[in-house]
Amino acid sequence: MISEYLDENKTGIVVHNPRGKSKHEIECIIKTIAVLLKSVDPGGFLYDEEIKNIELKKSIDRQDDFIENAINSDGEYLVDFINKYNKIINYALENNSEEEKEEVSIIEIVYGILPWIPELYDEIDGLSYCELITRVISQHSIVDRFKTKILVSKNEKEYQKSLKNMYYGVILPLMGPKSKINEDLYKTIPQENLLNIMTIHQSKGLEFPITIVDVSSDFKRNHNMQRKMRYPKEYDDVSTIENFLRKMIPDIDWGDRSGLDPLFDDLIRKYFVAFSRAQDILILVGTKTSISKKIKCISLGWDRDENWKFESNYKNSKIVMLRSQNDTD
Amino acid sequence: MIQTKSKPYVIPEYSLTGDLLSFLTCRLQYRFYNMGKMPLSEPVQLWFGEFIHGVMEQGFLKWKAGELKFPCEFDDVEPISEEVAHHLEARGLHPNLKIFSYKKKAKRDLTKYLANRRAFESIRIWGPDLYPLISKNEIRLKNMREMKNYQPDINRSQYYTITGVADVITSIDLNKLGDDNKIVKFLKNNERINELIASEEEFEIVVDYKGMSRPLYNNESSSTWIQHRWQIDTYMWLRKMQSQSEGIKTPIIAGVLLYLNELYPSKDDLIDIIEQTKNFDTDVPADDHNIELMSHKKQPEQEYKIERSIRVVPYDEDKIKESLSRFDDVVSEIEECIHNENSSFKNVSKQWSGNEFKRERCVACDLKNICEDYSKEKNENRLCKFD
């Protein structure tokens, strides 16, 4: 939204926010998926029978022109690359017994596609997308009985199973919210005049003359679903496991700290990191509702005893309220 | 007044093997696989390197716990191999089933599954002499060095941290060891080390396992041969710095590289050894008897294999300074590549070109189709037969 707003208003400010985009907006990822599907599934089994997500189907369909016309720097056509794999698969489906099955490596195809998608290897953001794609494939290979290969022989059922494994184990997770760009891959933050949007984790060790921190725009309501992100009330899965493991370590004296203390500490540390990035000006942005409705947030200065030290500051109008044109809150 | 944004101050950290040696092997592969953390499509060499390290490490732990005794049989080592292979699978590193077998297949044909066989030979041959000497294993080493030719516009800092993991530090007390220990025998065979030993009763050596064959040696001009020297010299320096900071006075007198593939060469390796001997490309040439055996695709004598598998590098301050300086140069080059990449944020692959073409590495590389150097080689038609 920020980059769109800045673009529309011709500010000339470019945003650097590799984690902020939806995967469907990242063309090079969609291109990779589309080419992969065309290469290993010439019969369209996955597209016709398994892909139910309309947004994904539309994103894939958008690539038809690209696939038809893409030429790499050596003058080679992408369709020829795809046809090469189609021939291997069609031949094996007709002729190969199970003992002679053809094993087509998904990750090998992804690396093979690179010459036609230069943004994946020639741009820093693209390299992080390329790492994401190959990481998802590699992680799935640990649990995949097909080891992220498409197995092709006259046994069409096995072929289709390996295709489905690829779809459910690689493509869907890749497009899902849990697969994230690895920020540690960025050795430095861009130095030119870019508006860097990053996670608090990525900002560790850095400093900026002006830092803007979002403290409450996700917390318009006092909803249990987001409590752990602003003011934990109960253990989540991770802290449940940690608490269980703590009991197994008798040497540590936990003192009077309750099981929720570490969760509060984590949040406090996180916002301490965020707030201490500013050299000159720190701007906190959020919604008026989180303040008017007194939604408990560590980021707004609530302590773990449910006291809000920030309240008097708000009442004394030391906060500058910035309203956008669309702010109905 | 609002300041302008300052350049972030970062002291970069470089791993000896993960960064410096990888960069020297191929810049583009380094950018993708090391910096970029991408997996290889067929990590055969990576798998084997991790596997053999893991086997030697696990073998030591089992021996220390009294679960592995010497002399050992194939069946004693096979469970160790399988355990290590399972651990690697959990990290996404799958074995090449042409060289490794989980099932008892490996025992039925001990010549076929090279990885299983080499694991057994490594522990059987070196375990009895090496394991009793080990004082520490998998030791993390770290120290800081000045950035050579520091340029504030290019380098991220005036310093960099160099890290490494030494496979083994051995503490040798000659009063307690006999000459029948093979490690001590090879140390004493080296004149320079003999001089160093003469004045010390107890000393340390750094040992590094290599899941590969002995590199070519031809008046020390082979790059792999030299790079291994740099590596072991750097480990010795790092260990010395660490010992000094911990108040340990035991001197380090040598580094030892164990080229474990030599303990069971493949058929292709046997041909290579014969060629190296004929061309004077090795510091451990085969005699006529072993050449005769190898030309009939038989394994050479064990004594010869042992000699080929060990390389002893004496502690030498001047040579260590030189090795460290070479690595300082490598760090400067990497810093420059990173700077060039970050200056443009595009044309990334170009910033990591300038690699030496090596057929055996490049033809099978995942990145060959985006590599400028490979493209040059291809366009000059040197590759059409093999591509």
HADDOCK unambig.tbl for C-alpha pairs under 7 A between the chains (distance, minus, plus):
assign (segid A and resid 107 and name CA) (segid B and resid 41 and name CA) 5.80 0.50 0.50
assign (segid A and resid 108 and name CA) (segid B and resid 41 and name CA) 5.62 0.50 0.50
assign (segid A and resid 111 and name CA) (segid B and resid 366 and name CA) 5.98 0.50 0.50
assign (segid A and resid 111 and name CA) (segid B and resid 367 and name CA) 6.89 0.50 0.50
assign (segid A and resid 115 and name CA) (segid B and resid 369 and name CA) 6.31 0.50 0.50
assign (segid A and resid 115 and name CA) (segid B and resid 370 and name CA) 5.78 0.50 0.50
assign (segid A and resid 121 and name CA) (segid B and resid 348 and name CA) 6.95 0.50 0.50
assign (segid A and resid 121 and name CA) (segid B and resid 349 and name CA) 6.74 0.50 0.50
assign (segid A and resid 122 and name CA) (segid B and resid 346 and name CA) 5.52 0.50 0.50
assign (segid A and resid 122 and name CA) (segid B and resid 347 and name CA) 4.72 0.50 0.50
assign (segid A and resid 122 and name CA) (segid B and resid 348 and name CA) 4.51 0.50 0.50
assign (segid A and resid 122 and name CA) (segid B and resid 349 and name CA) 5.61 0.50 0.50
assign (segid A and resid 123 and name CA) (segid B and resid 345 and name CA) 5.76 0.50 0.50
assign (segid A and resid 123 and name CA) (segid B and resid 346 and name CA) 4.56 0.50 0.50
assign (segid A and resid 123 and name CA) (segid B and resid 347 and name CA) 6.44 0.50 0.50
assign (segid A and resid 123 and name CA) (segid B and resid 348 and name CA) 5.91 0.50 0.50
assign (segid A and resid 124 and name CA) (segid B and resid 345 and name CA) 5.66 0.50 0.50
assign (segid A and resid 124 and name CA) (segid B and resid 346 and name CA) 6.75 0.50 0.50
assign (segid A and resid 124 and name CA) (segid B and resid 348 and name CA) 6.97 0.50 0.50
assign (segid A and resid 131 and name CA) (segid B and resid 36 and name CA) 6.60 0.50 0.50
assign (segid A and resid 131 and name CA) (segid B and resid 37 and name CA) 6.68 0.50 0.50
assign (segid A and resid 131 and name CA) (segid B and resid 38 and name CA) 5.29 0.50 0.50
assign (segid A and resid 134 and name CA) (segid B and resid 38 and name CA) 6.26 0.50 0.50
assign (segid A and resid 134 and name CA) (segid B and resid 39 and name CA) 6.64 0.50 0.50
assign (segid A and resid 135 and name CA) (segid B and resid 38 and name CA) 6.69 0.50 0.50
assign (segid A and resid 138 and name CA) (segid B and resid 39 and name CA) 6.97 0.50 0.50
assign (segid A and resid 138 and name CA) (segid B and resid 92 and name CA) 5.95 0.50 0.50
assign (segid A and resid 139 and name CA) (segid B and resid 92 and name CA) 6.31 0.50 0.50
assign (segid A and resid 141 and name CA) (segid B and resid 92 and name CA) 6.36 0.50 0.50
assign (segid A and resid 142 and name CA) (segid B and resid 89 and name CA) 6.37 0.50 0.50
assign (segid A and resid 142 and name CA) (segid B and resid 90 and name CA) 5.91 0.50 0.50
assign (segid A and resid 142 and name CA) (segid B and resid 92 and name CA) 5.16 0.50 0.50
assign (segid A and resid 185 and name CA) (segid B and resid 35 and name CA) 6.94 0.50 0.50
assign (segid A and resid 185 and name CA) (segid B and resid 36 and name CA) 6.31 0.50 0.50
assign (segid A and resid 190 and name CA) (segid B and resid 342 and name CA) 6.71 0.50 0.50
assign (segid A and resid 206 and name CA) (segid B and resid 8 and name CA) 5.96 0.50 0.50
assign (segid A and resid 208 and name CA) (segid B and resid 5 and name CA) 5.75 0.50 0.50
assign (segid A and resid 209 and name CA) (segid B and resid 2 and name CA) 6.35 0.50 0.50
assign (segid A and resid 209 and name CA) (segid B and resid 3 and name CA) 5.76 0.50 0.50
assign (segid A and resid 209 and name CA) (segid B and resid 4 and name CA) 6.53 0.50 0.50
assign (segid A and resid 209 and name CA) (segid B and resid 5 and name CA) 5.83 0.50 0.50
assign (segid A and resid 280 and name CA) (segid B and resid 2 and name CA) 6.17 0.50 0.50
